[in-house]
């Protein structure tokens, strides 16, 4: 695969991109020098660029194309709905059948006792909604001072002002004088990077206990909620030690605060359960969702809310919050069809029983590579820690080893994302064992090429 544009059409699109397009999370000067990679079509787990290169999408877009590319059923669902009711809002005491039916369908697969959904347009909007809803909830209960939300360093909850603030990525905080007031953070359960000499179980308990210390430091009377991803995605596929979530549950049971499980990435089958909270046995009060809800075919998000929270909201008068596209009928129709496919094709069960165990078995084979300090994974996510010294976990002092590996991946027909010097994958849930084999072969080749460049 050649990363340089070789045909006139690609060069024209790149020129137009430089002239008019400002893409997200991009160094614009660097991109303008290099030129954008132009993706033109997709099918199953593969993409094709404008140069004709076939690429295995190891990231399912942005963690979202769960049922794979090219599902005509989703196209047809959108088409039917556009002809019948292309748009109407959910403001002013109105509703429409697609949004109502979708809320019911989500409740059927959500954790027990979570039977209501507030719809949004994205995961970021879902986390804005969470902040507003949680503070509104406590105000209704006569405790308006309970406003502080505790998140985790290196957690990711979206890119809006509220989402970035709830998340704990300092590079994002440094742009825009964030976080906003009323947000606190504790350490992440990142054993490989931050566990030191502790065993994973010891570290899991130690880092979980920070939640209780932070609650007591801020004051239980001021803390509204704790927010966390079941598995940190954009932070580098941080999989908590087995002791972590049981200890968090134990702490939460002692205090009158809400638990928000951000399921934007883990939701809709990624862990082999419908939601990551079900995999870990957690019982959240609110769950932001998006991505796999529509398999990325059309933007949509939401917040799944526990019944007891809704009972309080019912007593609070008008909730002054919402979006023009909340519960958009076309998005709702696509999401409904997406959930039907996941159910009828037993995709979640297949992940749990077949493809996830196989991927994790093959993924661990990469741990023997000279560059790989740790290979970790769960369900259909995985991470490789690239290090200079496997025994000491010594990192590369020079920047960009992960980006070197990422570029080799693109040039060799694989999308594998770099988070610093951690390489991560999250392929479509429909990936086959044969395609997993291909992913592993390509990943090892790209590791070899990276090692030749940096070691």
C-alpha positions in Angstrom: 0.0 0.0 0.0 1.4 3.4 -1.0 0.5 6.3 1.3 1.4 8.8 -1.4 -1.4 9.9 -3.8 -0.8 8.5 -7.2 -4.0 9.5 -9.1 -5.5 12.8 -10.1 -8.8 12.2 -8.3 -7.1 11.6 -5.0 -4.9 14.7 -5.4 -8.0 16.8 -6.2 -9.8 15.6 -3.1 -6.8 16.3 -1.0 -6.5 19.8 -2.4 -10.2 20.5 -1.7 -9.7 19.1 1.8 -6.8 21.6 2.4 -8.9 24.4 1.0 -12.1 23.8 2.9 -12.2 21.1 5.5 -11.2 21.3 9.2 -11.3 17.7 10.5 -11.4 16.7 14.2 -8.4 15.9 16.4 -5.9 17.0 13.7 -2.7 18.9 13.5 -3.7 20.9 10.5 -0.2 22.0 9.4 0.9 18.3 9.4 -2.1 17.1 7.5 -1.8 19.8 4.9 1.8 18.8 4.3 0.9 15.1 4.0 -2.5 15.1 2.5 -5.6 13.3 3.8 -6.2 9.6 3.2 -9.5 9.4 1.2 -11.8 6.5 2.1 -14.3 5.9 -0.7 -16.2 2.6 0.1 -16.6 -0.2 2.6 -18.0 -3.7 3.0 -18.0 -6.2 5.9 -14.8 -5.4 7.9 -12.9 -3.8 5.0 -12.4 -0.3 3.7 -11.1 0.9 0.3 -9.3 4.2 -0.3 -9.2 6.3 -3.4 -5.9 4.7 -4.4 -7.7 1.3 -4.6 -6.1 -0.1 -1.4 -8.1 -2.6 0.6 -7.8 -2.1 4.4 -8.9 -4.3 7.3 -10.7 -1.9 9.7 -9.4 -3.0 13.0 -11.2 -0.1 14.8 -14.7 -0.5 13.4 -14.6 3.1 12.3 -14.4 4.8 15.7 -15.4 1.8 17.8 -18.9 1.8 16.3 -19.5 -0.3 13.1 -20.6 -3.3 15.1 -22.6 -5.1 12.4 -20.1 -4.3 9.7 -20.2 -2.2 6.6 -22.7 -2.6 3.8 -25.8 -3.8 5.7 -28.6 -3.1 3.2 -31.2 -3.7 6.0 -30.0 -0.5 7.7 -30.1 1.5 4.4 -33.6 0.2 3.7 -34.8 1.1 7.3 -33.5 4.7 6.8 -35.2 4.9 3.4 -38.6 3.7 4.6 -38.5 6.1 7.5 -37.5 9.0 5.3 -40.5 8.5 3.1 -42.9 8.1 6.0 -41.7 10.7 8.5 -38.2 12.2 7.7 -38.2 14.4 10.8 -40.1 15.6 13.7 -38.9 16.8 17.1 -39.7 15.4 20.6 -40.3 18.8 22.1 -43.6 20.3 23.2 -45.2 17.0 24.5 -45.0 15.2 21.2 -43.5 11.8 20.2 -43.3 9.5 17.2 -43.3 5.7 16.9 -39.7 5.1 16.0 -38.4 6.8 19.1 -40.9 5.1 21.4 -40.2 1.7 19.9 -36.4 2.2 20.2 -36.7 3.2 23.8 -38.5 0.0 24.5 -36.0 -2.1 22.5 -33.1 -0.6 24.5 -34.8 -1.2 27.8 -35.2 -4.9 26.9 -31.5 -5.4 26.6 -30.3 -2.9 29.3 -29.5 -3.9 32.9 -32.5 -4.7 35.0 -34.4 -1.7 36.3 -33.2 0.7 33.5 -36.4 1.2 31.5 -36.2 4.8 30.2 -34.0 6.5 27.6 -33.3 10.2 26.9 -32.2 10.5 23.2 -29.3 12.7 22.0 -27.2 13.0 18.8 -23.9 11.6 20.0 -21.9 10.2 23.0 -20.6 13.7 23.8 -24.2 15.0 23.9 -25.1 12.1 26.1 -22.5 13.1 28.6 -23.6 16.7 28.5 -27.1 15.3 29.3 -25.7 13.3 32.2 -24.2 16.3 33.8 -27.4 18.3 33.5 -29.7 15.4 34.5 -27.7 14.5 37.6 -27.6 18.0 39.0 -31.3 18.5 38.2 -32.0 15.2 40.0 -30.3 16.4 43.2 -31.9 19.8 43.0 -35.4 18.1 42.9 -34.4 16.1 46.0 -33.7 19.3 47.9 -29.9 18.9 47.7 -28.8 21.5 45.0 -25.3 21.6 46.6 -24.7 18.1 45.3 -23.0 19.1 42.1 -19.5 17.6 42.0 -19.0 14.7 39.6 -15.9 12.5 40.1 -14.2 11.1 36.9 -10.9 9.5 36.2 -7.7 10.8 34.8 -7.3 9.6 31.2 -10.9 8.7 31.0 -12.8 9.9 27.9 -16.4 11.1 27.8 -16.6 13.1 24.6 -15.3 16.3 23.1 -17.8 19.0 24.2 -17.0 21.3 27.1 -18.9 19.1 29.6 -17.6 15.8 28.0 -13.9 17.0 28.1 -14.3 18.2 31.6 -15.8 14.9 32.8 -13.0 13.1 31.0 -9.5 13.3 32.4 -7.2 13.9 29.4 -4.9 16.8 30.3 -4.0 17.6 26.7 -7.7 18.3 26.1 -8.0 20.3 29.3 -5.2 22.5 28.3 -7.1 23.8 25.3 -10.0 26.0 26.5 -9.3 26.4 30.2 -10.9 23.2 31.3 -12.3 21.4 33.2 -15.3 23.5 34.2 -15.9 23.9 37.9 -17.5 21.0 39.8 -15.5 18.2 38.3 -12.8 16.1 40.2 -10.7 13.3 39.1 -9.0 10.2 40.6 -6.4 7.8 39.1 -7.2 5.3 36.4 -6.9 1.5 37.0 -3.9 1.3 34.6 -1.8 -1.5 36.1 0.8 -1.9 33.4 1.6 1.8 33.2 1.0 2.9 36.8 0.9 -0.2 39.0 4.6 -0.2 39.9 5.6 -3.3 41.9 2.1 -4.0 43.1 0.3 -7.1 41.8 -2.8 -6.3 39.6 -5.1 -7.3 42.4 -3.3 -5.1 44.9 -3.3 -2.2 42.5 -7.0 -2.6 41.6 -7.9 -2.2 45.3 -5.5 0.7 45.9 -6.7 2.8 42.9 -10.4 2.0 43.7 -9.9 3.3 47.2 -9.1 6.7 45.8 -12.8 7.1 45.1 -13.7 6.9 48.8 -10.9 9.3 49.7 -12.1 11.8 47.1 -15.7 11.5 48.3 -14.6 12.3 51.8 -12.3 15.1 50.7 -15.0 16.9 48.7 -17.8 15.9 51.1 -20.6 13.4 50.5 -23.1 16.2 50.7 -21.4 17.9 47.7 -20.7 14.8 45.5 -23.4 14.1 42.9 -22.0 11.2 41.0 -19.0 9.0 39.9 -18.5 8.5 36.1 -16.4 5.9 34.5 -16.1 3.7 31.4 -16.3 -0.1 32.1 -13.1 -0.3 30.0 -11.4 2.9 29.1 -11.4 3.1 25.3 -9.7 6.2 23.9 -7.4 6.1 26.9 -5.7 3.0 25.5 -8.0 0.1 26.3 -7.4 0.2 30.0 -8.9 -3.1 31.4 -9.3 -2.8 35.2 -7.8 -5.5 37.4 -10.4 -8.1 38.6 -10.5 -6.5 42.1 -11.3 -3.0 40.8 -15.0 -3.0 40.1 -16.0 -5.1 43.1 -14.2 -2.6 45.3 -15.8 0.4 43.5 -19.2 -1.2 44.0 -18.5 -1.7 47.7 -17.5 2.0 48.1 -20.5 3.3 46.1 -22.9 1.2 48.3 -21.8 3.3 51.3 -22.5 6.7 49.9 -25.5 8.5 48.6 -24.1 9.4 45.1 -25.1 8.2 41.6 -23.0 5.9 39.4 -22.7 6.8 35.7 -21.3 4.0 33.5 -20.2 5.5 30.1 -21.2 2.7 27.7 -20.6 4.6 24.5 -17.8 2.2 23.5 -18.7 -1.0 25.5 -22.4 -0.9 24.8 -24.1 -3.1 22.2 -22.0 -6.2 22.4 -18.3 -5.2 22.5 -17.6 -7.2 25.7 -19.7 -10.2 24.7 -22.6 -8.8 26.8 -25.0 -6.1 25.6 -23.3 -3.7 28.0 -20.0 -3.6 29.8 -21.9 -3.1 33.1 -23.5 -6.5 32.6 -20.1 -8.0 32.0 -18.7 -6.6 35.2 -21.9 -7.1 37.3 -22.3 -3.3 37.9 -25.6 -1.6 38.4 -25.3 2.0 37.2 -27.9 4.7 37.6 -27.3 6.3 34.2 -25.6 4.9 31.1 -24.6 7.2 28.2 -24.8 5.3 24.9 -24.0 6.0 21.2 -21.7 4.4 18.6 -22.9 0.8 18.4 -26.5 1.9 18.9 -26.7 2.4 15.1 -23.4 0.7 14.2 -22.3 4.2 13.2 -24.6 4.3 10.1 -26.2 7.5 11.3 -25.5 9.7 14.3 -27.4 8.9 17.5 -26.9 8.7 21.3 -28.8 8.5 24.5 -28.8 8.1 28.2 -30.4 5.0 29.7 -31.8 5.9 33.1 -32.7 3.8 36.2 -36.3 3.8 37.2 -35.8 5.4 40.6 -34.1 8.4 39.0 -37.0 8.8 36.6 -39.5 8.7 39.5 -37.7 11.7 40.9 -37.5 13.5 37.6 -41.3 13.1 37.3 -41.7 15.3 40.3 -39.3 18.0 39.2 -41.3 20.0 36.6 -39.8 20.8 33.2 -36.3 19.5 32.4 -34.9 22.4 30.4 -32.7 20.3 28.2 -32.7 18.6 24.7 -31.6 18.8 21.2 -33.2 19.4 17.8 -32.3 15.9 16.7 -33.1 14.0 20.0 -34.7 10.8 18.9 -34.5 11.6 15.2 -37.0 9.3 13.5 -34.6 8.1 10.8 -31.8 7.5 13.3 -34.3 5.7 15.6 -35.4 3.4 12.7 -31.8 2.5 11.9 -31.1 1.8 15.5 -34.1 -0.4 15.8 -33.0 -2.4 12.8 -29.5 -2.6 14.1 -30.7 -4.1 17.4 -32.9 -6.5 15.5 -29.8 -7.7 13.5 -27.7 -8.0 16.7 -30.5 -10.1 18.2 -31.6 -12.3 15.3 -28.1 -13.1 14.1 -27.0 -13.7 17.7 -24.0 -11.5 17.2 -23.5 -10.7 20.9 -23.6 -14.4 21.7 -21.1 -15.2 18.9 -18.7 -12.6 20.3 -18.9 -14.1 23.8 -18.6 -17.7 22.8 -16.6 -17.7 19.6 -14.8 -14.7 18.2 -13.8 -12.9 21.4 -12.1 -16.0 22.9 -10.4 -16.6 19.5 -9.2 -13.0 19.1 -7.9 -13.0 22.7 -6.0 -16.2 22.1 -4.4 -15.0 18.9 -3.8 -11.5 20.4 -1.7 -13.0 23.2 0.6 -14.5 20.7 1.8 -11.0 19.9 3.2 -10.7 23.5 6.3 -12.5 22.4 7.3 -9.7 20.0 10.4 -7.8 21.1 8.5 -4.5 21.0 5.4 -5.7 23.1 5.6 -5.2 26.8 2.0 -6.3 27.4 -0.8 -7.7 25.2 -4.1 -7.3 26.9 -7.7 -7.5 25.8 -11.3 -8.4 26.6 -14.2 -9.1 24.3 -13.4 -7.6 20.9 -10.9 -5.0 22.1 -7.2 -5.3 22.5 -4.1 -3.3 23.3 -0.3 -3.7 22.8 2.1 -1.7 24.9 5.2 -0.8 22.8 8.3 -0.6 25.0 12.0 -0.4 24.6 12.7 -3.0 27.4 10.1 -5.7 28.1 11.6 -6.7 31.5 11.8 -3.2 32.9 8.8 -1.7 31.0 11.1 1.1 29.9 9.3 3.4 27.4 10.8 5.0 24.3 12.1 8.4 25.2 11.6 9.7 21.7 8.0 10.5 20.8 5.9 8.9 18.2 6.8 5.1 18.1 3.0 4.4 18.1 2.6 6.7 15.2 5.4 4.9 13.3 3.6 1.7 13.9 0.3 3.2 12.8 1.7 4.4 9.5 3.2 0.9 8.8 -0.3 -0.5 9.5 -2.0 1.9 7.0 0.7 1.0 4.4 0.1 -2.7 4.9 -3.7 -2.9 4.9 -4.7 -2.6 8.6 -6.2 0.1 10.7 -4.8 -0.1 14.2 -4.9 3.0 16.3 -2.1 4.5 18.3 -2.7 6.0 21.8 0.7 7.3 22.6 2.9 4.1 22.3 -0.1 1.8 22.9 -1.6 0.2 19.8 -5.3 -0.7 20.1 -8.0 -2.5 18.1 -11.7 -2.8 18.3 -12.9 -4.6 15.1 -16.5 -5.0 13.9 -18.4 -7.5 15.9 -19.0 -9.5 12.8 -15.3 -10.2 12.2 -14.7 -13.9 11.3 -11.9 -16.2 12.6 -10.3 -16.0 9.2 -10.3 -12.2 9.3 -8.9 -12.3 12.9 -6.1 -14.5 11.5 -5.5 -11.8 8.9 -5.5 -9.1 11.5 -2.9 -10.9 13.6 -0.6 -11.6 10.6 -0.7 -7.9 9.5 -0.2 -6.7 13.1 2.9 -8.8 13.5 4.3 -7.6 10.2 3.8 -4.0 11.2 5.4 -4.6 14.6 8.4 -6.1 12.8 8.7 -3.1 10.5 8.4 -0.7 13.5 11.0 -2.6 15.4 13.4 -2.4 12.5 12.9 1.4 12.5 13.2 2.1 16.2 15.3 -0.7 17.9 
